[in-house]
Amino acid sequence: MTTWLRIVLFAAGGYVAGVVLAAPDADTHPMVAGFGPGSVLTSATAASALGAIVAALVAAGTRHRTPTIVAVVAGALAVGVVALPGAWRFDMYIATIGAGALLGGLVVTCFGMRRARLQVVLVGAVVAGLVTAEPITEFRDFTSMPRRYADYVPVGTQLVNTVWLVLAAITLVAGVSTWVVGRGDDVPVDERRGSGRELLIGIGLPLIGVGLHWSLENAVASLSAERPEAGRWVLGIVAVAVVIAAALLLRERSGMVLLAAMALAVVGREAVSWSPEVWPLLLVPILLAGVGAWLGRRTPRPLVGIGVLAVVVASSIVGSSPWDTVHIAATLFVVPVAAAYTIVATLPSTTTVTTTALALPAVMVLPLVAHFGWTDYTPLTHDPDGWSPNSWASVSSMVSVTALLALGAAMAWIQYRRPTGVRRTK
């Protein structure tokens, strides 16, 4: 019974943590709050970064069973309270703090030589939450009102977030039940606490994500009236370089999972947005993420996963038919499998690094390069159909492919040049 309770706990808790961190607030358009540090600090990126930092702190400092369960229960309770009717201005910070505590506690709970299968469940659930957060938001926004008014109602006006509330309630019940039923269990993790270097990376990467977000908004705000069409921003490439450096600084092969998570962040930037007409469509990427996590445990070949993700992004270089259809299909059906597969295939790692990696795609949400104009305060992503050396969409896709290849090269170096001090369990 305890095993099934834990599976429910990791599936529901991991999924709600991924959804909340990836989309804590749908209404984050820069036009709403204006430009400058104030809008950045009240953005979803800052809220997700705070949640990621909380997750890293919990994972680094918690080892005993009772504090771990307290973090899980408190996190689920915070998310559930925010999901209830009624809201206040900074409720998304409460939600992401709760999601971070939940994620950190779950990672600590499922680590250990006897809990490899639970890691698969957790990673699959978190990846599923990350890739379906935006579709869930779209579905919730456009089904909570008469269809003829859907295009005119502001985002974020719902009275209750049913998905968050139900999943948080399931996580809360499963967490308390697991603690009550398994009170005789030993300490959940049989490894050291997070090192100072791991904790520094767990805090530093989210802060860098917020800094890059501020840089992009500042670049958009600095467009002049004389050259309103000439705005370009390329500092997103810094995120890839920093993550590679962080992975190389970590001991043995523990940094590989950071590279795998950054690959999902890169692909997420190139992914198409979609809004399901009926809720069962949301189950497709969830199931595919579960399949990918299972395959990653059975046949771990992380470089294969990186290669598949690179092919998915490369399919967007040519925007004309039939390649646009191929890219849409690959984004919807291949990315969940390949992303979950790659992350699981890079395990085992330490609890702090794994927690940082699982939250990373929610923090590094900015494009690697962006081209914007005075009339559009978001990066322009659509150029004339077909490939052209001057097509910014094609250039952006090629930069993303190059970034994935760089991540794969760093992963290969770590995998084949460094020994691993952790034995993979069956």
Order of alpha helices (4+ residues) and beta strands (2+ residues): alpha-alpha-alpha-alpha-alpha-alpha-alpha-alpha-alpha-beta-alpha-alpha-alpha-alpha-alpha-alpha-alpha-beta-alpha
